[in-house]
Amino acid sequence: MKATFIKTLALSLLAVVTLGLSACKGDDTPNIPPTPSPSTSGEIARVTIKLSMGHLHGKQDFHFVPSSGKYDLRNIYDIQEFTFVKNGDTWSLAPGAPYSDLIAFQLFAWDPKVYSSIAPDYGAIIELYDAEGKLLNDQYTSEELRSQYQFFSYPTEATDFDGKPIAVNAADPTSILRYVYCDTNVWNQSASKSPTDNAGKKLYYFLPETEPIGIKGYYQFPETGHFLLNIDLWHSPKGKLEGGKASPFFAPNATVKSGKRLLHLTLPVNIAAQKRFMDEVIEGILNDYSRRVREAEDKDKDKVQYQAVPLDQLTSPNGYFTDEEMRTFAQRMMKLLGTTDWERVAMDFYRYYSSTGDEGSNKGYF
């Protein structure tokens, strides 16, 4: 996508003549350039969404630390990536995509007033490509054009794990889905860990609330169950503000809707349990290991291995959940991960816990 105010000379002689005439207008006639828009060659043909489980250091300071874990089942702990392709006027997951849904954990807030205690958060980075495979993000997020584009996210078709419908309030769906825009002036650079210039000013910064785009942000899932995550991109040449305010993440205002919706994506989302469930399973494994080490003879202590607590013995060490809830969450996770072997699920939880990430670097910061 490239914003152009003057078409190429080869396009037509008429364009050249028109340009010449507009340049010779009198001073009393305003010379208003046409609204910039993507060229045909920059039309979006493929979209990739990368969703990663992380945490917050501030309202927009999302942080994802990739693990070094090797997992027996699907990796739901690092980046879950989805690619969509355009078929006519519709969008669908690319053929051969490894996953057709997002598996995530329910939001829990130890203290709703402290951002760092609200977790997990799922960072989302969207990449736009044309038919030739050229990345278009720089152009759609340019200072010249970013006032015209905004992504919106909203849930539909929500159900619980018994298949019963969950009411979705289209006017405020935040009981099911939350999203925070974290776009930066340079879309692929970190505002949280930005270098500074000689005057001490950050080179990269989060865009203000009046400039939401949605190329970069994070989701939170307050409720367990299933739903369809809808993601729309709107192009609004008139801008996207009304009364100086932008639309909420789930509903474009009338000004935005006077433009054109460029794409509509849908992704099934499954929220089986709070992340505290995984933490409790891990703590159970650690406690069980410690007990067996204590009980082993000295010559055998170094032979003790970590192992999963059997499903029928699963408990919540800190009492956050009942035994029945723990087993219910476990059954959900097994079903979503396509296995009947609880040990494989539990030991993947432990592998995530025991793996080391690149904590010391600036990678993964929005």
C-alpha positions in Angstrom: 0.0 0.0 0.0 1.5 3.3 -0.9 -0.3 6.6 -0.6 0.1 8.5 -3.8 -1.1 12.0 -4.7 0.1 12.0 -8.3 -0.4 9.0 -10.6 2.5 8.0 -12.8 3.1 9.7 -16.1 2.4 6.5 -17.9 -1.0 6.2 -16.5 -2.6 8.7 -18.9 -1.9 12.0 -20.6 -5.0 13.3 -18.9 -3.5 12.9 -15.5 -0.5 15.0 -16.6 -2.7 17.8 -18.0 -4.9 17.8 -14.9 -1.9 18.0 -12.7 -0.6 20.9 -14.7 -3.8 22.8 -14.5 -4.2 22.3 -10.7 -0.7 23.7 -10.2 -1.6 26.8 -12.1 -4.7 27.7 -10.1 -5.0 31.1 -8.6 -4.1 31.8 -5.0 -7.8 32.3 -4.2 -8.6 28.6 -5.1 -7.7 26.1 -2.5 -5.6 23.2 -3.9 -6.8 20.2 -1.8 -4.9 17.0 -2.5 -7.0 13.8 -2.8 -7.3 11.5 0.2 -4.4 9.1 0.3 -5.4 5.4 -0.1 -3.6 2.1 -0.7 -2.7 1.3 -4.3 -4.2 -1.7 -5.9 -0.8 -3.4 -5.7 -1.0 -3.0 -1.9 -4.3 -4.7 -1.4 -4.4 -7.0 1.6 -4.4 -10.6 0.5 -3.1 -12.4 3.6 -3.3 -11.7 7.3 -1.3 -13.3 10.1 -2.2 -13.0 13.7 0.2 -13.9 16.4 -1.2 -14.4 19.9 1.1 -14.9 22.9 0.4 -15.4 26.6 2.0 -12.8 28.7 1.5 -10.2 31.5 1.4 -6.5 32.1 3.9 -4.0 33.5 1.4 -1.1 32.9 -1.8 -0.5 31.0 -0.1 -0.8 27.6 3.2 -2.4 28.7 2.5 -5.9 27.6 5.4 -8.4 28.1 5.7 -11.9 26.6 8.6 -14.1 27.5 9.0 -17.1 25.0 9.8 -20.3 26.8 12.4 -22.8 25.8 10.0 -25.7 26.5 9.6 -28.7 24.3 6.0 -29.9 24.7 4.4 -33.3 24.2 1.1 -31.7 23.1 0.2 -28.5 21.4 2.2 -25.5 22.6 -0.4 -23.1 24.1 2.1 -21.3 26.2 4.1 -19.3 23.6 2.9 -17.9 20.3 -0.2 -19.3 18.7 -0.1 -18.1 15.1 -3.0 -18.0 12.6 -2.9 -17.1 8.9 -6.0 -16.0 6.9 -6.3 -15.8 3.1 -8.8 -14.0 1.0 -11.1 -16.1 -1.3 -13.2 -13.7 -3.3 -14.9 -11.5 -0.7 -14.5 -13.8 2.2 -11.6 -14.7 4.5 -10.7 -18.1 5.9 -7.8 -19.8 7.6 -5.1 -20.8 5.2 -5.1 -24.4 4.0 -2.8 -26.6 6.0 -2.9 -24.3 9.1 -1.6 -26.2 12.1 -4.4 -24.9 14.4 -8.0 -23.8 13.8 -8.7 -22.3 17.2 -7.1 -20.4 20.1 -6.8 -22.2 23.4 -6.3 -19.7 26.2 -6.7 -19.2 30.0 -9.4 -17.2 31.8 -8.4 -13.8 33.2 -7.9 -13.5 36.9 -7.1 -10.3 38.8 -5.5 -10.5 42.2 -6.0 -6.7 42.5 -8.0 -5.1 39.7 -6.3 -1.8 40.4 -2.8 -3.2 39.7 -2.2 -4.0 36.1 0.6 -6.4 36.8 -1.8 -8.6 38.9 -4.3 -9.0 36.0 -3.3 -12.1 34.0 -3.0 -13.7 31.7 -3.0 -11.3 28.8 -2.8 -12.3 25.2 -0.7 -10.0 23.1 -1.8 -9.8 19.5 0.3 -8.6 16.6 -1.3 -8.5 13.2 0.7 -8.6 9.9 -0.8 -7.6 6.6 0.6 -8.9 3.3 -0.3 -8.3 -0.4 -0.6 -11.1 -3.0 3.2 -11.0 -3.6 3.9 -11.6 0.0 5.1 -8.0 0.8 4.5 -6.9 4.3 2.2 -3.8 4.3 2.2 -2.8 8.0 4.5 0.2 7.5 2.1 1.7 5.1 -1.1 1.1 6.9 0.4 2.4 10.2 2.2 5.4 8.6 1.7 8.8 10.2 0.2 9.9 7.0 -2.5 7.2 6.9 -3.0 5.8 10.4 -5.9 8.2 11.1 -7.9 6.3 8.5 -7.6 2.7 9.7 -8.8 0.8 12.8 -9.3 -2.8 13.7 -12.2 -3.9 15.8 -12.8 -7.1 17.8 -16.0 -8.5 19.2 -17.4 -11.9 20.3 -20.3 -13.8 18.8 -21.8 -17.3 19.3 -20.7 -17.7 22.9 -21.5 -20.9 24.7 -20.4 -22.6 28.0 -18.8 -26.0 28.1 -22.2 -27.6 28.3 -23.3 -26.0 25.0 -25.6 -23.5 26.7 -25.6 -20.0 25.1 -23.9 -17.2 26.9 -25.5 -13.8 26.3 -23.4 -11.4 24.4 -24.1 -7.7 24.9 -23.1 -6.1 21.6 -23.2 -2.7 23.3 -20.6 -3.8 25.8 -19.2 -7.3 25.4 -16.4 -6.8 28.0 -17.8 -9.5 30.2 -16.5 -12.0 27.6 -13.8 -10.1 25.7 -11.5 -7.2 26.5 -9.0 -5.5 24.3 -6.4 -2.7 24.7 -4.8 -0.9 21.8 -1.0 -0.8 22.2 0.0 0.6 18.8 3.3 2.5 18.7 4.5 5.2 16.3 6.7 2.6 14.7 4.6 -0.5 14.7 7.3 -3.2 15.3 9.3 -1.3 17.9 8.9 -1.4 21.7 7.7 1.7 23.5 8.3 0.0 26.9 12.0 -0.5 26.1 12.5 2.4 23.7 16.0 3.9 23.3 16.2 7.6 23.7 17.7 10.5 21.7 20.4 12.8 22.9 17.7 14.9 24.7 16.5 11.8 26.6 13.2 11.6 24.6 11.9 8.2 23.7 12.2 7.3 20.0 9.3 5.0 20.2 6.1 5.6 22.1 2.5 4.4 22.4 0.0 6.2 20.2 -2.6 8.2 22.1 -6.2 7.0 22.6 -7.2 9.2 19.7 -5.1 7.1 17.3 -6.1 3.5 17.8 -5.1 1.1 15.0 -5.1 -2.4 16.4 -2.0 -3.8 14.7 -0.7 -4.3 18.2 -2.7 -4.8 21.4 -3.7 -7.4 23.9 -6.8 -9.5 24.7 -8.2 -10.6 28.0 -10.8 -13.3 28.5 -12.9 -12.9 31.6 -15.2 -15.9 31.1 -14.7 -19.6 30.4 -16.4 -21.1 27.4 -16.3 -20.9 23.6 -16.9 -18.0 21.3 -16.1 -16.7 17.9 -13.6 -13.8 17.9 -14.5 -11.4 15.1 -11.8 -9.0 13.8 -12.7 -6.3 11.3 -10.5 -3.7 9.6 -12.2 -0.5 8.6 -10.9 2.2 6.3 -12.4 5.6 7.1 -11.1 8.5 4.8 -13.1 10.9 7.0 -11.1 9.9 10.1 -12.3 7.9 13.1 -13.1 10.4 15.8 -16.4 11.7 16.9 -16.4 14.5 19.5 -12.7 14.1 19.7 -13.0 10.4 20.8 -12.3 7.2 19.1 -14.7 4.2 18.9 -14.5 1.5 21.5 -12.6 -1.6 20.4 -15.8 -3.5 19.7 -18.0 -1.0 17.8 -17.1 1.4 15.0 -18.8 4.7 15.2 -20.9 6.3 12.4 -17.9 8.1 11.0 -15.9 4.9 10.7 -18.9 3.1 9.2 -19.2 5.8 6.5 -16.0 4.2 5.1 -15.5 0.6 4.1 -14.8 -2.6 5.9 -11.7 -4.1 4.3 -11.7 -7.5 6.0 -13.6 -9.7 8.4 -11.9 -12.5 10.2 -13.3 -15.1 12.6 -11.3 -17.3 15.0 -12.8 -19.8 17.4 -11.6 -19.2 21.0 -11.7 -21.7 23.9 -11.2 -20.7 27.5 -11.1 -23.8 29.7 -10.0 -22.5 33.1 -8.1 -19.8 34.9 -4.3 -19.9 34.6 -4.4 -20.5 38.4 -5.6 -24.0 37.6 -2.3 -24.7 35.7 -0.4 -23.1 38.6 -2.2 -25.4 41.1 -1.4 -28.4 39.0 2.3 -27.4 38.9 2.4 -26.8 42.6 0.9 -30.2 43.2 3.6 -31.8 41.1 6.3 -29.9 43.1 4.7 -30.9 46.4 4.5 -34.5 45.4 8.1 -34.6 44.2 9.3 -33.0 47.5 7.3 -35.6 49.5 8.8 -38.5 47.6 12.3 -37.1 48.0 11.8 -36.9 51.8 10.5 -40.4 51.9 13.2 -42.0 49.8 16.3 -43.5 51.2 19.4 -41.3 50.9 20.9 -43.5 48.1 17.7 -43.1 46.1 16.9 -39.4 46.5 18.6 -38.3 43.3 16.6 -40.9 41.4 13.3 -39.4 42.2 11.6 -37.8 39.1 8.9 -35.3 38.7 5.6 -36.8 37.7 2.0 -35.9 37.3 -0.5 -36.2 40.1 -3.1 -38.7 38.8 -6.4 -37.2 37.7 -8.4 -39.0 40.5 -6.1 -37.5 43.1 -6.0 -34.0 41.7 -6.5 -31.3 44.3 -5.9 -27.5 44.6 -2.9 -27.1 47.0 -4.0 -23.5 47.9 -7.7 -24.2 48.1 -8.6 -22.0 45.2 -10.8 -24.7 43.6 -12.6 -27.7 44.8 -11.4 -31.2 43.8 -14.4 -31.5 41.4 -13.5 -28.2 39.8 -9.9 -29.3 39.3 -11.0 -32.5 37.6 -13.5 -30.5 35.5 -10.9 -28.1 34.3 -8.5 -31.1 33.6 -11.2 -32.8 31.5 -11.7 -29.6 29.5 -8.0 -29.2 28.8 -7.7 -32.8 27.7 -10.6 -32.5 25.3 -9.2 -29.2 23.8 -5.8 -30.7 23.4 -7.1 -33.9 21.8 -5.9 -36.4 24.4 -7.3 -38.7 27.1 -4.0 -38.9 28.9 -4.0 -36.4 31.8 -0.3 -37.1 32.5 0.7 -35.6 29.1 -1.2 -32.4 29.9 0.0 -32.0 33.4 3.7 -32.6 32.5 3.4 -30.1 29.7 2.3 -27.6 32.4 5.4 -28.5 34.3 7.6 -28.2 31.3 6.4 -24.7 30.8 7.1 -23.9 34.4 10.6 -25.4 34.3 11.7 -24.0 31.0 13.8 -20.8 30.8 12.8 -17.8 28.8 14.8 -14.8 27.5 13.9 -12.8 30.6 17.0 -10.6 30.4 16.4 -9.2 27.0 14.0 -6.6 25.7 12.3 -9.1 23.4 8.5 -9.5 23.9 7.8 -6.0 25.2 5.2 -3.8 23.5 
